[in-house]
Amino acid sequence: MHKIMMIAGLFLAAAVPAGAQSGVQNVHEVATSTNSITQTISICGTTRLDVAAATSSGTLAGHFAIEVFNVAASSQTVVCGFDSSLSNDVTSAWYGREVAPGSGTIWQKLSNRILYCINAISGCTRATITQMK
């Protein structure tokens, strides 16, 4: 028993007090685009739209991110998200992220996920879609 107490004491003596690390450098990753595609599409009514497939070039194989930019001339908000049950009803659990007119949002894209968008209200709006590769 005395031997166990001595070993435990050695571990406690060797313990380093908790604290902030010094000399840590923040690293920011920057992706270099090799073949991005930017096209403008119409998002109309309350039907969910696969935004990559809606571009005339279709889905860019291997893209790592997708940006939806709601053009400034628009008076309507676009709602986007990865769930196929995306809703434009703000009280719904499936309500996505709003992209207001004149602003854009970038989503990191996993290989098997589809980004859907829907108009917040009825009517149509134009959005610029950029698939980044």
LINPE-V879354 format. One record per run of one state. SS is the DSSP state (H for helix, E for strand, L for the rest). FROM is the first residue (numbers start at 1). LEN is the number of residues. If there is no record, write none. Layout:
ss-><SS;SS>
from-><FROM;FROM>
len-><LEN;LEN>
//
This chain:
ss-><L;H;L;E;L;E;H;L;E;L;E;L;E;L;E;L;E;L;E;L;E;L;E;L>
from-><1;2;15;37;45;49;51;55;65;71;78;82;87;88;95;96;97;100;103;109;116;120;124;133>
len-><1;13;22;8;4;2;4;10;6;7;4;5;1;7;1;1;3;3;6;7;4;4;9;1>
//
